Amino acid sequence: MVTTQHPFTLLLLLPLAVIGIFSSSSQVSATNVRIEQFSSPFSTDLATLQSQIGYNFTNINLLRRAMTHASFSQENNKALSIFGSHLIETSVSLHLLSKDIDTSSKALTRLIAEVSSVDSSCALDGNRLGLERVIRVSPKTDASNSAIVCGGFRAIFGAVAVDSGLVDEAMKVFWRVHGGPGGRLVVSML
Ligand SMILES: *[C@@H]1O[C@H](CO)[C@@H](O)[C@H](O)[C@H]1NC(C)=O
């Protein structure tokens, strides 16, 4: 048994050794980057935000991007925000129709509009998370602008879905955040 296992064990160990060499060399630069990240207020904000939404990113760069407005960088949250917006609509539709399959199209449209409204629900949720203090914008841009807060808020769910590879995960995070204090207005309508 031992002799037959030997070549197999070697085959397993060889790639592991190669991976070991590569990961130990890349760890050096990764550690340097990490020290920078943790020492910046933005990184602290991202850590706080993760605990607020109850989701830890595997790839924190996705949350970083979600919290970056187009005025700040070309690597911004625009696409994640569009994705997040669709996720919220899907999530609300699922909730409402699961509860009552006879929901009228009018009622569904109204609720989607309500929950997506920049001037009420969306900015309210974003402000509750303190996003206006987290989202990176250019010096001339006002981060407390409700459209910017909403964009960031929606982008969080796009980022969670991409990070986890699961739309369900993003919906779970949405209800956790939206259903909290201050977000009850729309939830009570469901
Ligand atoms: C996220 O990570 C922190 C620190 O490691 C941990 O305390 C927390 O339970 C984690 N949260 C989730 C939702 O996994």
The ligand as an ORCA input file, in Angstrom:
! r2SCAN-3c Opt
* xyz 0 1
  C     -16.635     39.240     10.177
  O     -15.341     39.223     10.718
  C     -15.281     39.626     12.072
  C     -13.827     39.726     12.474
  O     -13.112     38.604     12.081
  C     -16.094     38.648     12.920
  O     -16.066     39.035     14.270
  C     -17.518     38.632     12.424
  O     -18.270     37.679     13.125
  C     -17.574     38.329     10.933
  N     -18.952     38.525     10.481
  C     -19.584     37.672      9.688
  C     -20.976     38.025      9.331
  O     -19.068     36.654      9.277
*
